[in-house]
Amino acid sequence: MRILLADDAAVVREVFARIVAPAGYELVGWAGEASQAAALAARLAPDVVAIDSRLPPAGGLEALARIRAAAPAAALVLVAAAGEQQLVREGLAAGARGTLLRPLLASQVLGVLAGLARTEVRGSER
């Protein structure tokens, strides 16, 4: 599974990479703001794009819409803080297929990715 991470925080990028790489997932790139994330998503065609709920300049929901338009086949996952329940609900309503809550825990990240992989396998069997 090929993953693009859209988050402006270096620590989140480092933690995410340390979680996904040993599990066999490929982190194909990262972006620090929405237009860069959309351009990379269109160019790299990732399977998953994990998007910071506060991604500059306008936030994760705006980024989610841009990325969905640029890479419609990618599964979108919103990365949010525990207190951002309203943003999470809005993200899911806008097309996110999952959410990750900060601080990122390996079990949570790998669980969401495994769930997306299972969904993709079931979808391809139809």
NUMAR-836846 format. One line per field, with one value per residue (C-alpha): x, y, z; residue number from 1; residue in three letters; chain. Coordinates in steps of 0.05 Angstrom, whole numbers. Layout:
<atoms>
px <- [X;...]
py <- [Y;...]
pz <- [Z;...]
n <- [NUM;...]
res <- [ALA;...]
chain <- [A;...]
</atoms>
This chain:
<atoms>
px <- [0;27;15;21;23;-2;20;63;92;159;148;84;119;175;129;85;145;172;104;88;155;168;98;113;74;109;109;114;117;94;67;64;5;-59;-40;26;-12;-62;-6;32;-31;-45;27;42;-27;-23;-71;-80;-72;-68;-88;-76;-141;-106;-65;-47;-70;-145;-147;-156;-227;-206;-146;-190;-233;-172;-139;-204;-210;-136;-134;-205;-183;-142;-172;-170;-155;-162;-109;-139;-130;-174;-215;-233;-295;-334;-277;-275;-350;-344;-285;-322;-382;-336;-308;-254;-252;-221;-191;-127;-123;-60;-16;-8;-2;25;-35;-83;-46;-35;-107;-135;-88;-105;-179;-170;-130;-186;-237;-196;-189;-264;-277;-233;-267;-334]
py <- [0;68;126;201;240;312;343;405;377;344;302;272;255;221;181;161;136;96;62;45;26;-36;-60;-61;2;50;124;154;226;281;351;409;446;432;451;413;352;355;360;302;260;271;255;197;163;137;85;126;199;216;289;334;364;432;429;499;544;531;465;391;395;442;397;336;365;384;317;279;318;306;231;204;131;146;129;192;188;249;258;298;315;280;343;354;310;360;363;287;283;335;298;232;267;298;231;210;134;135;177;175;212;245;226;171;101;45;-1;53;71;-1;-19;35;16;-58;-40;0;-58;-107;-60;-55;-131;-140;-86;-119;-186;-158]
pz <- [0;-21;27;21;86;85;151;165;231;223;286;258;193;231;277;218;178;237;244;171;142;186;170;96;76;29;48;-22;-1;45;37;85;54;15;-56;-51;-25;-82;-134;-103;-98;-172;-192;-145;-146;-74;-46;18;35;109;119;179;202;209;144;121;94;104;142;129;102;47;34;34;-22;-64;-55;-70;-136;-153;-135;-133;-124;-61;7;50;125;170;224;282;355;405;418;345;342;299;248;247;234;179;149;147;116;64;42;91;98;166;222;263;329;354;387;335;363;320;336;313;249;229;246;201;144;151;150;86;55;72;41;-23;-28;-19;-70;-122;-113;-138]
n <- [1;2;3;4;5;6;7;8;9;10;11;12;13;14;15;16;17;18;19;20;21;22;23;24;25;26;27;28;29;30;31;32;33;34;35;36;37;38;39;40;41;42;43;44;45;46;47;48;49;50;51;52;53;54;55;56;57;58;59;60;61;62;63;64;65;66;67;68;69;70;71;72;73;74;75;76;77;78;79;80;81;82;83;84;85;86;87;88;89;90;91;92;93;94;95;96;97;98;99;100;101;102;103;104;105;106;107;108;109;110;111;112;113;114;115;116;117;118;119;120;121;122;123;124;125;126]
res <- [MET;ARG;ILE;LEU;LEU;ALA;ASP;ASP;ALA;ALA;VAL;VAL;ARG;GLU;VAL;PHE;ALA;ARG;ILE;VAL;ALA;PRO;ALA;GLY;TYR;GLU;LEU;VAL;GLY;TRP;ALA;GLY;GLU;ALA;SER;GLN;ALA;ALA;ALA;LEU;ALA;ALA;ARG;LEU;ALA;PRO;ASP;VAL;VAL;ALA;ILE;ASP;SER;ARG;LEU;PRO;PRO;ALA;GLY;GLY;LEU;GLU;ALA;LEU;ALA;ARG;ILE;ARG;ALA;ALA;ALA;PRO;ALA;ALA;ALA;LEU;VAL;LEU;VAL;ALA;ALA;ALA;GLY;GLU;GLN;GLN;LEU;VAL;ARG;GLU;GLY;LEU;ALA;ALA;GLY;ALA;ARG;GLY;THR;LEU;LEU;ARG;PRO;LEU;LEU;ALA;SER;GLN;VAL;LEU;GLY;VAL;LEU;ALA;GLY;LEU;ALA;ARG;THR;GLU;VAL;ARG;GLY;SER;GLU;ARG]
chain <- [A;A;A;A;A;A;A;A;A;A;A;A;A;A;A;A;A;A;A;A;A;A;A;A;A;A;A;A;A;A;A;A;A;A;A;A;A;A;A;A;A;A;A;A;A;A;A;A;A;A;A;A;A;A;A;A;A;A;A;A;A;A;A;A;A;A;A;A;A;A;A;A;A;A;A;A;A;A;A;A;A;A;A;A;A;A;A;A;A;A;A;A;A;A;A;A;A;A;A;A;A;A;A;A;A;A;A;A;A;A;A;A;A;A;A;A;A;A;A;A;A;A;A;A;A;A]
</atoms>
